Amino acid sequence: MIVAASPAASQVVPGILGFLVVAGMGLALFFLLRSMNKQLNKVAREPRWREEAKRAQQDQPAQAEQDYRQNGTPQQG
């Protein structure tokens, strides 16, 4: 039995060039993901305005109840 040393003309072989392209794309993806992770870590998880709005919303019912106890009528607005 004779084993062919090179592929037939009808066969497509990626070879070293195909490996280098795939390896280069993998390396680029690694650095892009690392950079994205750094940028996302710089972003504040919860914006200050949202925290302030939550605090104000929680304080509002307490303030309305306190006004009601002092005045006997709920404050509008």
Beta strands, then each sheet from edge to edge (+ up, - down):
end
